[in-house]
Amino acid sequence: MSEARALAALDAAGISYSVSRHGPVKSLAEAAAVRGLEPRQIVKTLVVRRAEDDYLFVLVPGDRTISWAKLRALLGVNRISMPQADVAREVTGYERGTITPFGSLRALPVIADEHIRGEFISLGAGAHGSTVKVSADAVITALQAQVADVTEPLPE
């Protein structure tokens, strides 16, 4: 079970968390309301392909979107992309919408957008409708994440 793998990895990292389970949500605002958080605290874990068989995780606050230009500059590459859903699942063991860096089948480098620092956040927990509430700073430390400005506000 994917959720069990994610929670076991959080336990192994010594991170304090609480699990939140809910049915399907249709928007960021609804997801935030169901979890009792602000939209910025709903953090998406994106899998990014840097090169052939070279992937990383990017943690993006819910009220922001990845800035491809900023991320390319940070990584020193001209081209990056998001892999197809089946490739992301093969690399992480998680379906899109459930991806978390905790318990991934492959340990990947993590870039955390600087806007999550100091926040109490919600991350995917390996199964649809299952998330964990956790300190972003604890996540950054446990994953040895690189913190950088790699996002921009969502378009209005």
C-alpha positions in Angstrom: 0.0 0.0 0.0 1.4 3.3 -1.1 0.1 5.3 1.9 1.8 2.9 4.3 5.1 3.3 2.5 4.9 7.1 2.7 3.9 7.1 6.4 6.7 4.6 7.2 9.2 6.9 5.5 7.9 9.9 7.6 8.2 7.8 10.8 11.8 6.7 9.8 12.7 10.4 9.3 11.4 11.2 12.8 9.0 13.8 11.5 5.9 14.6 13.5 2.8 14.6 11.3 -1.0 14.1 11.3 -2.9 12.3 8.6 -5.9 13.9 6.9 -8.2 11.7 4.8 -11.1 13.1 2.7 -13.0 12.5 -0.5 -12.4 14.0 -3.8 -11.9 17.8 -4.0 -12.5 19.9 -7.1 -10.3 22.9 -6.4 -7.3 24.3 -4.4 -9.7 26.3 -2.3 -11.8 23.2 -1.5 -8.7 21.2 -0.7 -7.5 23.9 1.7 -10.9 24.2 3.4 -11.3 20.5 3.9 -7.8 20.4 5.5 -8.3 23.5 7.6 -5.4 25.3 5.9 -4.7 28.2 3.6 -4.2 27.5 -0.2 -0.5 28.4 0.1 -0.1 25.6 2.6 -1.3 22.9 0.2 2.1 21.8 -1.3 2.3 20.0 -4.6 5.1 17.5 -5.1 6.1 17.7 -8.7 8.4 15.3 -10.5 10.7 17.0 -13.0 12.9 15.4 -15.6 16.3 17.1 -15.9 17.8 14.6 -18.3 17.6 11.0 -19.5 16.7 9.0 -16.3 17.5 12.0 -14.1 14.6 13.2 -12.0 14.0 15.5 -9.0 11.2 16.6 -6.8 10.0 20.2 -6.6 7.8 21.3 -3.7 5.4 24.0 -4.8 3.0 26.0 -2.7 -0.6 25.7 -3.8 -1.0 29.4 -4.5 2.0 29.4 -6.8 3.2 27.7 -10.0 6.6 26.4 -11.0 8.7 29.0 -12.9 10.4 27.0 -15.6 12.9 29.8 -16.2 13.9 30.1 -12.6 14.2 26.3 -12.2 16.3 25.9 -15.4 18.6 28.7 -14.2 19.0 27.1 -10.8 19.8 23.7 -12.3 22.0 25.2 -15.0 20.2 23.4 -17.8 18.4 24.6 -21.0 15.6 22.1 -20.9 13.5 20.4 -18.3 10.1 18.8 -18.4 7.5 16.9 -16.5 7.5 13.2 -17.3 4.4 11.3 -18.4 2.2 10.0 -15.6 3.3 6.4 -16.1 7.0 7.4 -15.9 6.4 9.4 -12.7 4.7 6.4 -11.2 7.5 4.1 -12.3 10.1 6.4 -10.7 8.2 7.2 -7.5 5.8 4.4 -7.0 3.0 6.9 -6.6 0.2 8.1 -9.0 -0.1 11.7 -9.9 -2.1 13.5 -7.3 -0.6 11.3 -4.5 3.1 11.9 -5.0 5.3 12.6 -2.0 9.1 12.5 -1.7 8.6 10.3 1.4 8.8 6.6 0.5 9.5 7.2 -3.2 10.9 4.1 -5.0 13.9 6.2 -6.0 15.5 8.7 -3.7 15.5 11.9 -5.7 17.0 15.3 -5.0 14.4 17.8 -3.6 14.1 21.5 -4.3 11.7 23.3 -2.0 10.3 26.6 -3.0 11.4 29.2 -0.5 7.8 30.3 0.1 7.1 27.1 2.1 9.8 27.8 4.7 8.3 28.4 8.2 4.9 27.1 7.1 2.8 24.2 8.4 1.9 22.4 5.2 -0.1 19.6 3.7 1.7 17.0 1.5 0.4 14.1 -0.5 0.6 10.8 1.4 0.8 8.3 -1.4 -3.0 7.6 -1.8 -5.9 9.6 -3.2 -7.6 11.6 -0.5 -4.8 11.0 2.0 -2.4 13.8 3.0 -0.2 14.7 5.9 0.1 17.9 7.8 3.7 18.6 8.7 6.2 21.4 9.4 7.8 22.5 6.1 11.0 23.1 7.9 11.1 19.6 9.2 10.5 18.3 5.7 13.3 20.5 4.3 15.7 19.2 6.9 14.8 15.6 6.6 15.0 15.6 2.8 18.1 17.8 2.8 16.1 19.9 0.3 17.7 22.8 -1.6 15.6 25.9 -0.8 15.3 28.3 -3.7 12.9 30.7 -5.3 11.5 28.5 -8.2 7.9 29.6 -8.4 5.7 32.6 -9.3 2.2 33.5 -8.3 -0.7 31.8 -10.1 -2.1 33.8 -12.9 -5.3 35.7 -11.8 
